[in-house]
Amino acid sequence: MKKLMPLWISVLNTGTALAQGAPIPSSLGNAINRLVNPLIGILVGIALIIFFWGILEFVANAGSEDARTTGKKHIIWGLVGFLIIFGVVGIINIIKSFFENGPIGPLG
């Protein structure tokens, strides 16, 4: 047990250091911003197009049940895309706020 005590102390100290948040270099944060922000914009645009295409199909083909079903599927997949995109943005913000005091992406 005496041999394991220094190991436990070092593990506890590491946890405390990580809880305080280790700053990431600003160049890495800038690189993440330059990569993530345009990608989020493109993905939101794609999800928006799919969502509105589904609405257009649903309304324009009110007489055909098959076309309405296809429109409903596009609407649902557009909404799922929004949920995934904004969920990922939230996760990125949580991870980034763990390392420094500022959100990333279009929400911050």
N, C-alpha and C positions, 0 to 999 in steps of 0.2 A: 504494500500500500504506500510505503514511503517513496518508492520509485515512481509511482503514478501521480503523486501530489504535484510535482512541478509541471507535469503535462496538463493536469486539470487547471492549474493556475494560468498557464499560457493560453488555454482554450477560453477561459473566462475573460482574460484580458483582450483577446482577439475579438470576442463578441462585444465587449464594451467599446472597443475602437470602431468596429463596424457600425454600432448603433449611433455613434456621433456623426457618421457620414464622412466619407473620405472625398475630398474635392477631386473632380475630374478636370483635366486640363481644358482650358477654354477653347483650344483648337479642336479638341474632340467634340465638345458641345456644338461648336460652329459647324463641324462636318456633319454631325447628326441633324442639325437644323436644315442645312443645305440639302440633305438627302431626304429627310422625312417630310418636310413641308410640301415640296412639289409632288411627291408621291401621294400624300394624303389628298391633295387637291385633285389629282388625276382620278384617284379611286372614288372620291365623292362625286365627281362629274360622271363617271361611268355608272355608279349606283343611281344617280339622279336620272340619267337617261333611261336606264332600265325601268325605273319606277314610273316615269311619265309615259314611256312607251306602253307599259302595262295598262295604265289608266286610259290611254288613247285606244288601245285594242278593246278594252272592256266596254267603253262607251260607244265606239264606232260599230262594233259588231254585237249590238244588243240582241239581234234576232238569232244569232248562231250560238248555241250553248258551248260548242267546242272552242270557238274563238274567245268567248268570255272566260272559259276555263284557262286558256293560255294567257289571257290578260291578267287573271287573278294570280297565276303563277309568277308572272313578271313583276307584279306589284309586291308579292311576298318576297321574292328574291332581291328586289331592290331594297326593301326594308331590312332584310337579313344582312345585306351588304352594308347598310348604314350602321346597324348594330355592331357588326364586326369591326368596321373602320373606327368608330368612336370608342369601342372597347379597347382596341389596340392603342389608340391615342391616350386613353386613360391609363393604361398599363405603363406606357412609356413615360407619362408624367409622374406616375408613382415611383418608377425606377429612378428617373432623373432627380426628383425631389429627395430621394434617399441620398444621393451623392452631392447635391448642391441645392441651393434655395431658389429654384426657379423652374417654372413649367416649360415644356418644349412644345413645339407644334403650333397649329393655328388656334388652339384654345388658350395659349399663354402669351 
